């Protein structure tokens, strides 16, 4: 019984404990939506990089307190400040985000554009520098802009003139006292020298405007640049002698700073032959100070008073010689100036400016070379264009030989236009063997001549004319009275009937052609010029001579020698043919003969021959230059003198022993 009570008490205690636990647990249930959690999240995102605006990369500034401008940065939370770097070192460490005016700088924020402008209050040093902006947020994260270069130049550019012509000087734009008070005499030891060269040193890459003032001549202005090493050189043109020439320099550097060097006078004396020791009389007027402002393109221009040099007049010595020494190029220059004076003012000014330009000065050194090359190249293309359908290496060679007719002289055989009795230039003559195989070809020159081809030795051959402006055969039968080679009509040649005689090939103008086409006439005219008739050769020679004297260079001198060679060669060729012959035509009717004759001169006992179209005036021929001793002279033409249809002919053997002979040639009707 006792044990049962104890067990009952334990059971009641357990039930009471369980009830209390359940009640406590029910009161302790809390919903998740009722829980509030707070924590600090770290900032891991850097601000955006600032974007620089000005000064631009590579800028050259004339202000020692320039404004630095950039676009603002953004941050995911909040931006703290900017850091300004100069030459990769911190220059302003804590630049705020709002307008600021302190003892170091002025900061302006433009909220509309989102830009900052920072202007230092203390001057920065002259020279090159770099700058950048770094944006910093409150977490200490930063972003840097690009690094840009700039250069500050607040000083006027240096410029020291060191040489005028052959005279060494030292004249500084920074010291007006170095400007001589009397003209600088140059080229005293060279009576023919002119075109002085100016040499100076100065601030690299600065622009130099030089004004050359010449009494009674137009003012000359030159704009050049000092090179990157600080070297300046300028060659002036031909200048008048015995006058005081003034030089004024304005030097502007890349920052816009300006220096002025003015009133530098020099003189080129006119010398005489025989020379004498000059006596110089010098008078010095009272110096008068004048205000000379220093020009500047900076925001605040400044004027610096300086004393400009006053010229001391120097009289040229009275000439004691007899003959003034004036170089040919100066004479040419003066003549050219006088000719320009005759032009309208606008045209004359433009021409003077062009003749002093670098383009002309460079071009003039080899202009004659360009002219000659262009002439021959154009002539080659024009002549070649006629034979383009038959283009070959051999054709190029034949056309090239046409460019030098005074060297590759042809005069033995002849192609002529039968009806008008005129030469047929630029005609292709082809050589065929008995099997109609093309063996060789040539092109007639201006006079319609061609020399021997590669005639086969042991077989028969024939010649054929190929040209769009002429056709062959002419359709007329060869008169029996003429030898077959005198009136060639497609005959076959061989060793038995051909012994080196001149071959005369007649053609007729193409059907319907009253005159040759324009381009064919142009080709013939160019061929005429290529033979250098004396008027054209003299003009070319004078042209080359003028340039060789006025613009001395290796190229101009070489072209002058070329023309001299052509002149000497042509004279030698004429002198080589020392004999002269005039023919007097006697017609059976007794009438005067004024027309052309087809003629051939054939040396007896040799293959030397000459064929030509010879004009006659009142029965007398022009002079025939030759080197024959005993010659057969044959001539024929359309019978204009006797009757419309028919031929007149002559053939006779002459001994030509005299240097100048006039012989009669009896023409008869065939």
BAVEXLUM-10396 format. One line per field, with one value per residue (C-alpha): residue number from 1; residue in three letters; z, x, y. Coordinates in steps of 0.2 Angstrom, whole numbers, plus 5000, padded with zeros to 4 digits. Layout:
<sites>
k <- [NUM|...] .
r <- [ALA|...] .
z <- [Z|...] .
x <- [X|...] .
y <- [Y|...] .
</sites>
This chain:
<sites>
k <- [1|2|3|4|5|6|7|8|9|10|11|12|13|14|15|16|17|18|19|20|21|22|23|24|25|26|27|28|29|30|31|32|33|34|35|36|37|38|39|40|41|42|43|44|45|46|47|48|49|50|51|52|53|54|55|56|57|58|59|60|61|62|63|64|65|66|67|68|69|70|71|72|73|74|75|76|77|78|79|80|81|82|83|84|85|86|87|88|89|90|91|92|93|94|95|96|97|98|99|100|101|102|103|104|105|106|107|108|109|110|111|112|113|114|115|116|117|118|119|120|121|122|123|124|125|126|127|128|129|130|131|132|133|134|135|136|137|138|139|140|141|142|143|144|145|146|147|148|149|150|151|152|153|154|155|156|157|158|159|160|161|162|163|164|165|166|167|168|169|170|171|172|173|174|175|176|177|178|179|180|181|182|183|184|185|186|187|188|189|190|191|192|193|194|195|196|197|198|199|200|201|202|203|204|205|206|207|208|209|210|211|212|213|214|215|216|217|218|219|220|221|222|223|224|225|226|227|228|229|230|231|232|233|234|235|236|237|238|239|240|241|242|243|244|245|246|247|248|249|250|251|252|253|254|255|256|257|258|259|260|261|262|263|264|265|266|267|268|269|270|271|272|273|274|275|276|277|278|279|280|281|282|283|284|285|286|287|288|289|290|291|292|293|294|295|296|297|298|299|300|301|302|303|304|305|306|307|308|309|310|311|312|313|314|315|316|317|318|319|320|321|322|323|324|325|326|327|328|329|330|331|332|333|334|335|336|337|338|339|340|341|342|343|344|345|346|347|348|349|350|351|352|353|354|355|356|357|358|359|360|361|362|363|364|365|366|367|368|369|370|371|372|373|374|375|376|377|378|379|380|381|382|383|384|385|386|387|388|389|390|391|392|393|394|395|396|397|398|399|400|401|402|403|404|405|406|407|408|409|410|411|412|413|414|415|416|417|418|419|420|421|422|423|424|425|426|427|428|429|430|431|432|433|434|435|436|437|438|439|440|441|442|443|444|445|446|447|448|449|450|451|452|453|454|455|456|457|458|459|460|461|462|463|464|465|466|467|468|469|470|471|472|473|474|475|476|477|478|479|480|481|482|483|484|485|486|487|488|489|490|491|492|493|494|495|496|497|498|499|500|501|502|503|504|505|506|507|508|509|510|511|512|513|514|515|516|517|518|519|520|521|522|523|524|525|526|527|528|529|530|531|532|533|534|535|536|537|538|539|540|541|542|543|544|545|546|547|548|549|550|551|552|553|554|555|556|557|558|559|560|561|562|563|564|565|566|567|568|569|570|571|572|573|574|575|576|577|578|579|580|581|582|583|584|585|586|587|588|589|590|591|592|593|594|595|596|597|598|599|600|601|602|603|604|605|606|607|608|609|610|611|612|613|614|615|616|617|618|619|620|621|622|623|624|625|626|627|628|629|630|631|632|633|634|635|636|637|638|639|640|641|642|643|644|645|646|647|648|649|650|651|652|653|654|655|656|657|658|659|660|661|662|663|664|665|666|667|668|669|670] .
r <- [UNK|UNK|UNK|UNK|UNK|UNK|UNK|UNK|UNK|UNK|UNK|UNK|UNK|UNK|UNK|UNK|UNK|UNK|UNK|UNK|UNK|UNK|UNK|UNK|UNK|UNK|UNK|UNK|UNK|UNK|UNK|UNK|UNK|UNK|UNK|UNK|UNK|UNK|UNK|UNK|UNK|UNK|UNK|UNK|UNK|UNK|UNK|UNK|UNK|UNK|UNK|UNK|UNK|UNK|UNK|UNK|UNK|UNK|UNK|UNK|UNK|UNK|UNK|UNK|UNK|UNK|UNK|UNK|UNK|UNK|UNK|UNK|UNK|UNK|UNK|UNK|UNK|UNK|UNK|UNK|UNK|UNK|UNK|UNK|UNK|UNK|UNK|UNK|UNK|UNK|UNK|UNK|UNK|UNK|UNK|UNK|UNK|UNK|UNK|UNK|UNK|UNK|UNK|UNK|UNK|UNK|UNK|UNK|UNK|UNK|UNK|UNK|UNK|UNK|UNK|UNK|UNK|UNK|UNK|UNK|UNK|UNK|UNK|UNK|UNK|UNK|UNK|UNK|UNK|UNK|UNK|UNK|UNK|UNK|UNK|UNK|UNK|UNK|UNK|UNK|UNK|UNK|UNK|UNK|UNK|UNK|UNK|UNK|UNK|UNK|UNK|UNK|UNK|UNK|UNK|UNK|UNK|UNK|UNK|UNK|UNK|UNK|UNK|UNK|UNK|UNK|UNK|UNK|UNK|UNK|UNK|UNK|UNK|UNK|UNK|UNK|UNK|UNK|UNK|UNK|UNK|UNK|UNK|UNK|UNK|UNK|UNK|UNK|UNK|UNK|UNK|UNK|UNK|UNK|UNK|UNK|UNK|UNK|UNK|UNK|UNK|UNK|UNK|UNK|UNK|UNK|UNK|UNK|UNK|UNK|UNK|UNK|UNK|UNK|UNK|UNK|UNK|UNK|UNK|UNK|UNK|UNK|UNK|UNK|UNK|UNK|UNK|UNK|UNK|UNK|UNK|UNK|UNK|UNK|UNK|UNK|UNK|UNK|UNK|UNK|UNK|UNK|UNK|UNK|UNK|UNK|UNK|UNK|UNK|UNK|UNK|UNK|UNK|UNK|UNK|UNK|UNK|UNK|UNK|UNK|UNK|UNK|UNK|UNK|UNK|UNK|UNK|UNK|UNK|UNK|UNK|UNK|UNK|UNK|UNK|UNK|UNK|UNK|UNK|UNK|UNK|UNK|UNK|UNK|UNK|UNK|UNK|UNK|UNK|UNK|UNK|UNK|UNK|UNK|UNK|UNK|UNK|UNK|UNK|UNK|UNK|UNK|UNK|UNK|UNK|UNK|UNK|UNK|UNK|UNK|UNK|UNK|UNK|UNK|UNK|UNK|UNK|UNK|UNK|UNK|UNK|UNK|UNK|UNK|UNK|UNK|UNK|UNK|UNK|UNK|UNK|UNK|UNK|UNK|UNK|UNK|UNK|UNK|UNK|UNK|UNK|UNK|UNK|UNK|UNK|UNK|UNK|UNK|UNK|UNK|UNK|UNK|UNK|UNK|UNK|UNK|UNK|UNK|UNK|UNK|UNK|UNK|UNK|UNK|UNK|UNK|UNK|UNK|UNK|UNK|UNK|UNK|UNK|UNK|UNK|UNK|UNK|UNK|UNK|UNK|UNK|UNK|UNK|UNK|UNK|UNK|UNK|UNK|UNK|UNK|UNK|UNK|UNK|UNK|UNK|UNK|UNK|UNK|UNK|UNK|UNK|UNK|UNK|UNK|UNK|UNK|UNK|UNK|UNK|UNK|UNK|UNK|UNK|UNK|UNK|UNK|UNK|UNK|UNK|UNK|UNK|UNK|UNK|UNK|UNK|UNK|UNK|UNK|UNK|UNK|UNK|UNK|UNK|UNK|UNK|UNK|UNK|UNK|UNK|UNK|UNK|UNK|UNK|UNK|UNK|UNK|UNK|UNK|UNK|UNK|UNK|UNK|UNK|UNK|UNK|UNK|UNK|UNK|UNK|UNK|UNK|UNK|UNK|UNK|UNK|UNK|UNK|UNK|UNK|UNK|UNK|UNK|UNK|UNK|UNK|UNK|UNK|UNK|UNK|UNK|UNK|UNK|UNK|UNK|UNK|UNK|UNK|UNK|UNK|UNK|UNK|UNK|UNK|UNK|UNK|UNK|UNK|UNK|UNK|UNK|UNK|UNK|UNK|UNK|UNK|UNK|UNK|UNK|UNK|UNK|UNK|UNK|UNK|UNK|UNK|UNK|UNK|UNK|UNK|UNK|UNK|UNK|UNK|UNK|UNK|UNK|UNK|UNK|UNK|UNK|UNK|UNK|UNK|UNK|UNK|UNK|UNK|UNK|UNK|UNK|UNK|UNK|UNK|UNK|UNK|UNK|UNK|UNK|UNK|UNK|UNK|UNK|UNK|UNK|UNK|UNK|UNK|UNK|UNK|UNK|UNK|UNK|UNK|UNK|UNK|UNK|UNK|UNK|UNK|UNK|UNK|UNK|UNK|UNK|UNK|UNK|UNK|UNK|UNK|UNK|UNK|UNK|UNK|UNK|UNK|UNK|UNK|UNK|UNK|UNK|UNK|UNK|UNK|UNK|UNK|UNK|UNK|UNK|UNK|UNK|UNK|UNK|UNK|UNK|UNK|UNK|UNK|UNK|UNK|UNK|UNK|UNK|UNK|UNK|UNK|UNK|UNK|UNK|UNK|UNK|UNK|UNK|UNK|UNK|UNK|UNK|UNK|UNK|UNK|UNK|UNK|UNK|UNK|UNK|UNK|UNK|UNK|UNK|UNK|UNK|UNK|UNK|UNK|UNK|UNK|UNK|UNK|UNK|UNK|UNK|UNK|UNK|UNK|UNK|UNK|UNK|UNK|UNK|UNK|UNK|UNK|UNK|UNK|UNK|UNK|UNK|UNK|UNK|UNK|UNK] .
z <- [5000|5004|4988|4978|4986|4982|4964|4963|4969|4956|4942|4948|4948|4930|4924|4932|4925|4907|4908|4913|4899|4886|4892|4891|4874|4867|4873|4865|4846|4836|4817|4805|4798|4815|4816|4812|4807|4805|4797|4789|4770|4764|4748|4735|4719|4714|4707|4689|4681|4678|4660|4656|4646|4646|4644|4630|4628|4621|4623|4623|4635|4637|4654|4670|4679|4667|4671|4673|4668|4669|4670|4687|4693|4700|4714|4719|4736|4738|4732|4744|4735|4721|4720|4708|4701|4693|4685|4694|4711|4722|4720|4728|4739|4745|4731|4737|4727|4729|4724|4733|4734|4745|4745|4733|4720|4714|4711|4701|4699|4685|4690|4673|4663|4677|4676|4688|4683|4695|4693|4703|4711|4711|4694|4687|4681|4662|4653|4650|4663|4665|4674|4680|4692|4704|4711|4729|4738|4756|4756|4750|4733|4718|4699|4689|4673|4659|4660|4648|4643|4642|4641|4648|4638|4645|4638|4621|4609|4607|4589|4585|4567|4565|4546|4531|4515|4518|4533|4551|4563|4580|4581|4594|4595|4614|4613|4602|4605|4594|4578|4568|4565|4548|4533|4534|4518|4511|4496|4496|4490|4477|4463|4456|4472|4475|4483|4501|4514|4531|4545|4563|4579|4590|4599|4590|4580|4580|4565|4557|4547|4537|4528|4515|4511|4495|4489|4473|4473|4479|4497|4500|4514|4519|4531|4537|4553|4564|4564|4579|4583|4583|4566|4554|4536|4522|4505|4497|4479|4467|4475|4468|4471|4479|4489|4508|4510|4526|4536|4549|4558|4568|4578|4585|4596|4598|4613|4604|4612|4600|4598|4585|4577|4565|4555|4550|4535|4523|4506|4491|4482|4463|4459|4444|4434|4436|4455|4466|4485|4490|4501|4513|4519|4534|4542|4558|4561|4579|4586|4590|4602|4596|4604|4597|4605|4607|4599|4609|4606|4625|4633|4641|4628|4635|4627|4630|4625|4617|4607|4589|4580|4569|4552|4549|4531|4521|4504|4491|4485|4468|4455|4450|4438|4420|4418|4431|4435|4433|4433|4418|4430|4437|4419|4416|4432|4428|4411|4418|4431|4416|4407|4422|4424|4407|4413|4422|4440|4448|4436|4439|4458|4457|4446|4458|4473|4463|4458|4476|4482|4488|4475|4461|4469|4470|4453|4444|4449|4437|4426|4410|4414|4417|4401|4391|4398|4396|4378|4374|4384|4376|4359|4362|4367|4353|4340|4348|4348|4329|4329|4345|4336|4332|4348|4351|4358|4341|4338|4354|4348|4330|4338|4350|4336|4328|4344|4338|4320|4319|4326|4317|4300|4286|4268|4256|4251|4250|4252|4244|4240|4221|4217|4226|4225|4244|4257|4267|4285|4299|4286|4291|4278|4279|4272|4266|4259|4244|4256|4262|4279|4288|4290|4296|4296|4298|4300|4288|4295|4293|4275|4271|4271|4277|4276|4271|4280|4284|4266|4263|4253|4245|4242|4234|4244|4242|4252|4257|4264|4279|4284|4287|4278|4262|4252|4240|4226|4217|4203|4189|4178|4179|4164|4154|4153|4172|4181|4192|4208|4203|4202|4213|4211|4222|4212|4219|4222|4222|4220|4201|4200|4216|4219|4233|4222|4231|4231|4228|4234|4228|4238|4237|4250|4257|4248|4253|4262|4257|4270|4284|4301|4315|4326|4311|4307|4325|4325|4309|4318|4333|4322|4314|4331|4336|4321|4330|4316|4319|4325|4338|4343|4346|4356|4367|4369|4375|4387|4394|4395|4404|4417|4419|4422|4433|4443|4444|4447|4440|4431|4422|4417|4411|4399|4393|4388|4379|4368|4365|4360|4348|4340|4338|4331|4318|4313|4311|4301|4289|4288|4285|4269|4263|4245|4239|4223|4214|4200|4185|4177|4158|4151|4133|4132|4138|4152|4170|4182|4200|4208|4217|4210|4217|4216|4219|4220|4218|4220|4205|4211|4229|4238|4245|4240|4244|4240|4243|4238|4230|4228|4213|4211|4194|4188|4202|4216|4234|4240|4241|4254|4249|4249|4232|4219|4204|4205|4195|4197|4193|4194|4190|4195|4189|4173|4180|4168|4152|4153|4166|4165|4162|4169|4167|4170|4169|4172|4170|4177|4184|4191|4206|4211|4216|4233|4225|4209|4198|4185|4172|4172|4157|4160|4146|4144|4146] .
x <- [5000|5014|5023|5007|5006|5024|5021|5005|5015|5028|5015|5006|5023|5027|5010|5011|5028|5022|5008|5019|5031|5017|5010|5027|5031|5015|5018|5036|5031|5036|5032|5047|5039|5041|5060|5071|5089|5102|5120|5134|5137|5155|5157|5167|5163|5175|5169|5169|5185|5185|5186|5198|5193|5206|5220|5220|5233|5249|5243|5255|5249|5255|5247|5256|5240|5229|5212|5210|5193|5186|5169|5163|5164|5149|5149|5137|5136|5144|5160|5171|5184|5196|5215|5224|5241|5255|5269|5263|5264|5250|5248|5231|5227|5209|5199|5181|5165|5158|5163|5179|5190|5205|5223|5229|5216|5198|5186|5170|5157|5145|5130|5122|5136|5143|5161|5174|5186|5201|5212|5229|5232|5251|5260|5266|5284|5287|5291|5282|5271|5258|5241|5227|5213|5209|5191|5190|5174|5171|5177|5194|5191|5198|5198|5210|5208|5220|5237|5238|5253|5255|5268|5268|5278|5277|5294|5296|5305|5324|5331|5349|5354|5371|5375|5370|5377|5396|5396|5396|5385|5377|5361|5348|5330|5332|5345|5342|5359|5366|5358|5372|5369|5376|5372|5381|5392|5391|5400|5414|5426|5415|5409|5397|5388|5370|5355|5361|5357|5351|5356|5349|5346|5330|5316|5312|5296|5293|5286|5297|5289|5303|5299|5312|5310|5320|5319|5309|5305|5290|5291|5295|5287|5293|5285|5296|5298|5313|5316|5315|5334|5332|5340|5334|5339|5332|5339|5334|5332|5342|5343|5348|5366|5371|5355|5352|5340|5330|5326|5312|5308|5293|5295|5280|5282|5269|5262|5259|5273|5281|5299|5303|5320|5319|5329|5343|5351|5363|5370|5378|5390|5392|5410|5420|5434|5448|5445|5450|5451|5434|5434|5419|5412|5402|5390|5380|5364|5358|5350|5332|5323|5307|5294|5294|5280|5283|5268|5260|5245|5242|5226|5234|5246|5260|5270|5289|5297|5314|5326|5325|5342|5344|5353|5369|5370|5385|5389|5395|5412|5413|5418|5436|5435|5429|5417|5403|5403|5385|5383|5372|5359|5356|5354|5341|5332|5331|5324|5312|5306|5304|5293|5282|5280|5271|5258|5242|5245|5236|5244|5261|5259|5253|5268|5281|5274|5275|5292|5298|5288|5297|5288|5295|5313|5313|5305|5317|5332|5327|5313|5323|5325|5306|5303|5314|5308|5290|5293|5301|5289|5274|5281|5285|5267|5260|5270|5267|5248|5248|5255|5247|5239|5256|5264|5280|5298|5304|5291|5296|5314|5309|5298|5312|5324|5311|5314|5332|5332|5347|5357|5348|5348|5339|5340|5342|5325|5309|5290|5280|5263|5261|5247|5254|5272|5275|5285|5275|5281|5277|5273|5276|5286|5287|5299|5292|5301|5295|5284|5275|5284|5287|5306|5308|5300|5304|5295|5299|5305|5299|5306|5298|5315|5321|5337|5341|5331|5338|5336|5339|5354|5349|5330|5318|5309|5297|5292|5274|5268|5256|5247|5229|5232|5240|5237|5248|5248|5243|5234|5245|5256|5275|5281|5293|5305|5308|5319|5308|5315|5311|5293|5291|5275|5276|5291|5301|5319|5334|5353|5351|5341|5345|5362|5359|5350|5338|5320|5306|5289|5273|5257|5241|5230|5217|5200|5190|5204|5207|5220|5228|5218|5222|5232|5242|5247|5251|5262|5271|5273|5281|5292|5297|5302|5311|5323|5327|5326|5338|5324|5318|5335|5340|5325|5328|5346|5342|5328|5341|5354|5343|5339|5357|5362|5348|5344|5361|5360|5367|5351|5350|5368|5366|5351|5361|5375|5363|5357|5375|5378|5364|5369|5387|5381|5370|5384|5396|5384|5381|5400|5403|5392|5404|5397|5382|5372|5359|5349|5342|5328|5326|5309|5307|5293|5304|5292|5297|5296|5289|5284|5292|5302|5306|5324|5338|5356|5366|5385|5393|5401|5394|5378|5378|5362|5351|5332|5322|5307|5315|5305|5309|5305|5307|5316|5329|5331|5335|5353|5356|5370|5379|5396|5395|5409|5402|5383|5368|5354|5336|5321|5302|5285|5268|5267|5260|5271|5267|5250|5238|5241|5258|5276|5291|5308|5327|5342|5360|5377|5387|5404|5403|5421|5418|5411|5398|5390|5375|5371|5357|5345|5335|5317|5307|5290|5287] .
y <- [5000|5012|5008|5012|5029|5033|5028|5039|5054|5052|5051|5067|5076|5071|5076|5093|5096|5091|5102|5117|5113|5113|5129|5138|5131|5137|5155|5154|5152|5167|5170|5173|5189|5196|5195|5211|5208|5222|5221|5232|5227|5232|5244|5234|5245|5259|5275|5279|5286|5305|5311|5324|5339|5352|5357|5344|5330|5339|5356|5371|5385|5403|5405|5399|5397|5386|5380|5361|5354|5336|5327|5322|5304|5293|5280|5267|5274|5291|5300|5307|5319|5320|5320|5331|5324|5334|5325|5309|5317|5323|5341|5344|5329|5333|5342|5343|5340|5358|5375|5380|5396|5394|5400|5386|5385|5390|5376|5378|5364|5365|5354|5355|5349|5339|5346|5353|5367|5369|5384|5386|5402|5400|5400|5383|5382|5383|5367|5350|5342|5329|5329|5317|5316|5302|5300|5293|5286|5284|5266|5272|5265|5275|5277|5287|5296|5295|5305|5319|5330|5349|5362|5379|5393|5410|5416|5425|5414|5415|5420|5424|5428|5420|5422|5433|5427|5424|5436|5429|5440|5438|5448|5443|5447|5448|5462|5477|5482|5468|5476|5484|5503|5502|5490|5473|5471|5453|5444|5457|5443|5436|5448|5436|5429|5433|5424|5425|5412|5417|5406|5408|5398|5399|5390|5374|5373|5392|5401|5414|5428|5437|5453|5459|5477|5482|5500|5503|5484|5474|5469|5450|5440|5423|5411|5397|5386|5383|5365|5353|5355|5374|5377|5390|5393|5403|5406|5423|5426|5437|5454|5471|5478|5494|5496|5494|5479|5478|5462|5461|5445|5441|5424|5416|5400|5386|5395|5410|5420|5433|5440|5454|5457|5472|5484|5473|5480|5473|5477|5468|5479|5481|5477|5483|5476|5480|5480|5494|5496|5504|5519|5520|5537|5535|5547|5544|5554|5557|5541|5544|5532|5524|5513|5496|5485|5467|5458|5444|5433|5429|5434|5449|5457|5467|5481|5482|5498|5496|5507|5502|5504|5519|5515|5523|5528|5521|5528|5515|5520|5528|5514|5515|5500|5501|5486|5482|5464|5458|5439|5432|5425|5443|5449|5435|5439|5458|5454|5443|5456|5468|5456|5453|5472|5471|5459|5464|5469|5454|5442|5449|5449|5430|5426|5435|5425|5409|5412|5415|5399|5383|5374|5384|5384|5366|5362|5374|5364|5350|5358|5356|5338|5336|5345|5334|5318|5323|5328|5311|5301|5309|5307|5289|5285|5295|5286|5269|5272|5270|5252|5246|5231|5224|5227|5218|5220|5223|5236|5245|5245|5252|5266|5270|5273|5285|5296|5300|5302|5313|5297|5283|5292|5283|5289|5275|5269|5279|5277|5291|5296|5295|5307|5322|5317|5318|5308|5295|5295|5283|5269|5251|5242|5223|5211|5194|5179|5169|5158|5174|5172|5189|5191|5209|5226|5244|5261|5276|5292|5310|5310|5293|5284|5268|5258|5240|5227|5209|5204|5185|5180|5164|5167|5179|5192|5206|5222|5227|5243|5242|5258|5263|5280|5274|5258|5248|5243|5259|5250|5258|5248|5251|5260|5250|5264|5264|5251|5240|5246|5264|5261|5246|5236|5221|5213|5199|5203|5191|5191|5192|5208|5217|5224|5237|5250|5262|5255|5268|5262|5272|5273|5282|5290|5279|5280|5296|5304|5322|5324|5314|5312|5325|5313|5307|5325|5327|5312|5319|5336|5328|5317|5334|5341|5325|5329|5345|5358|5372|5384|5371|5366|5384|5388|5372|5377|5394|5387|5376|5389|5401|5389|5383|5401|5406|5390|5382|5363|5347|5342|5359|5358|5340|5345|5360|5348|5336|5350|5355|5338|5337|5354|5348|5331|5339|5351|5337|5327|5342|5345|5327|5329|5342|5343|5353|5350|5360|5353|5363|5354|5356|5351|5346|5359|5373|5377|5381|5366|5370|5354|5339|5326|5308|5307|5293|5295|5279|5278|5269|5253|5253|5251|5269|5278|5292|5294|5309|5320|5336|5352|5363|5381|5388|5373|5374|5362|5366|5362|5343|5339|5323|5314|5305|5306|5297|5295|5289|5302|5296|5306|5305|5312|5313|5323|5339|5350|5341|5332|5326|5308|5301|5302|5313|5305|5307|5296|5301|5297|5312|5314|5326|5331|5349|5354|5364|5360|5365|5352|5351|5337|5334|5328|5320|5313|5295] .
</sites>
